[in-house]
């Protein structure tokens, strides 16, 4: 399957995972699969320009990967820090599906703000 002009670039930022309370690798793998399934998304390095969404994956609540300079590289961001998504407690087993829901919300918002 050849991807035709993905509309939105998505990047991942990992913390150092020095004190992980969650399996960030499992969540990242899930996210890779979601990106593969959606033709409008393209996974890019964090150094890329014009990133639409950055997902910041931190293994604990300290959220050391959540830096202003990282967040400013994109239009939108999602932060997983331990068992939380954007500051809201979510059990680890539910983080992938909650991330999907939030990602869909952001995509809908980006689509509605896009000029034809």
C-alpha positions as CSV (number, residue, x, y, z in Angstrom):
1,X,0.0,0.0,0.0
2,X,1.5,3.4,-1.1
3,X,0.7,6.4,1.1
4,X,-0.7,9.3,-0.8
5,X,0.3,12.7,0.6
6,X,-0.2,12.3,4.4
7,X,-1.7,15.5,5.8
8,X,-0.4,15.4,9.3
9,X,3.0,14.8,10.7
10,X,3.3,13.1,14.0
11,X,6.4,12.7,16.1
12,X,7.3,10.9,19.3
13,X,9.4,12.2,22.2
14,X,10.6,9.8,24.9
15,X,11.8,10.6,28.3
16,X,14.9,8.8,29.6
17,X,12.7,6.0,31.1
18,X,14.9,6.0,34.2
19,X,12.0,5.3,36.6
20,X,9.1,3.9,34.5
21,X,5.8,3.1,36.0
22,X,4.4,2.1,32.6
23,X,5.6,0.3,29.5
24,X,6.2,3.2,27.1
25,X,7.4,0.7,24.5
26,X,4.0,-1.0,24.4
27,X,2.2,2.3,24.0
28,X,4.7,3.4,21.3
29,X,4.1,0.1,19.4
30,X,0.4,0.7,19.6
31,X,0.8,4.2,18.3
32,X,3.0,3.0,15.4
33,X,0.2,0.6,14.4
34,X,-2.4,3.4,14.5
35,X,-0.2,5.6,12.3
36,X,0.3,2.8,9.8
37,X,-3.5,2.4,9.5
38,X,-4.2,6.1,8.9
39,X,-3.2,7.3,5.5
40,X,-3.4,10.9,6.7
41,X,-0.7,10.5,9.3
42,X,3.1,10.2,8.8
43,X,5.6,9.4,11.6
44,X,8.5,11.8,11.4
45,X,11.5,12.6,13.6
46,X,11.2,15.3,16.2
47,X,13.7,17.4,14.2
48,X,11.2,17.6,11.3
49,X,9.6,21.0,10.5
50,X,5.8,21.6,10.4
51,X,4.9,18.8,12.9
52,X,1.1,18.6,13.5
53,X,1.2,16.5,16.7
54,X,3.9,15.4,19.2
55,X,3.2,12.5,21.5
56,X,5.4,12.9,24.6
57,X,5.9,9.5,26.3
58,X,7.1,9.6,29.9
59,X,7.4,6.5,32.1
60,X,6.5,8.3,35.3
61,X,4.6,11.4,36.6
62,X,7.8,13.5,36.7
63,X,7.3,13.9,32.9
64,X,10.9,15.0,32.3
65,X,10.4,14.8,28.5
66,X,7.6,17.4,28.7
67,X,9.7,20.5,27.9
68,X,8.4,23.8,26.4
69,X,10.9,23.6,23.5
70,X,9.5,20.1,22.6
71,X,5.8,21.2,22.8
72,X,6.6,24.3,20.7
73,X,7.7,22.1,17.8
74,X,4.1,21.2,16.9
75,X,0.6,22.6,16.6
76,X,-0.7,20.1,19.2
77,X,0.8,17.6,21.7
78,X,-0.3,14.7,23.8
79,X,1.5,13.9,27.1
80,X,1.5,10.5,28.7
81,X,3.2,10.7,32.1
82,X,3.0,7.5,34.1
83,X,-0.6,6.5,34.4
84,X,-1.9,9.8,33.0
85,X,-2.9,11.4,29.8
86,X,-2.8,15.2,29.7
87,X,-2.9,15.2,33.5
88,X,-5.9,12.9,33.9
89,X,-5.4,9.6,35.6
90,X,-5.8,6.6,33.3
91,X,-4.9,3.0,34.2
92,X,-2.0,1.7,32.2
93,X,-4.1,-0.9,30.4
94,X,-6.4,1.8,29.1
95,X,-3.7,4.3,28.0
96,X,-3.5,3.0,24.4
97,X,-7.3,3.3,23.8
98,X,-7.4,6.7,25.6
99,X,-4.6,7.9,23.4
100,X,-6.5,6.8,20.3
101,X,-9.5,8.8,21.4
102,X,-7.5,11.9,22.1
103,X,-5.7,11.6,18.8
104,X,-9.0,11.3,16.9
105,X,-10.2,14.5,18.7
106,X,-7.1,16.4,17.7
107,X,-7.3,15.1,14.1
108,X,-10.9,16.3,13.9
109,X,-9.9,19.7,15.3
110,X,-7.0,20.0,12.8
111,X,-9.3,19.0,9.9
112,X,-11.9,21.6,10.8
113,X,-9.2,24.3,11.0
114,X,-7.6,23.4,7.7
115,X,-8.3,25.7,4.8
116,X,-9.3,23.9,1.6
